Amino acid sequence: MAALRTPAGARADEVTGTAQPLLMKVLNPGAARGWYHCYLRTSGGRQAFAGAFHVGRDGGVWVSRLPMPPRDLARPRLVGPGRTEIASATFT
């Protein structure tokens, strides 16, 4: 399980394991409009681009297969409009 946290450390969401590892993010209405990008840092230090999605005034939902085995994932990050880090994950 991973707890998604804002840059200030507040809990934002969580990610849990499934039979088919998925990345999913839900942004509620009122979230900043624009493009959001997901980046994954591997345990070996490599950064991978996982995808991008657009959020409109009604919010947005994005689901994608995890492009690596979950054991290789060290730190996912969600970057919003203006290159602002929206959330990152810590594993427990």
ABEGO torsion letter per residue (X at the ends): XBBBBBAAGBBABBBBBBABBBBBBBBBBGBBBEBBBBBBBBAAGBBBBAEBBBBBAAEBBBBBBBABBAAABABBBBBBBGGBBABBBBBX
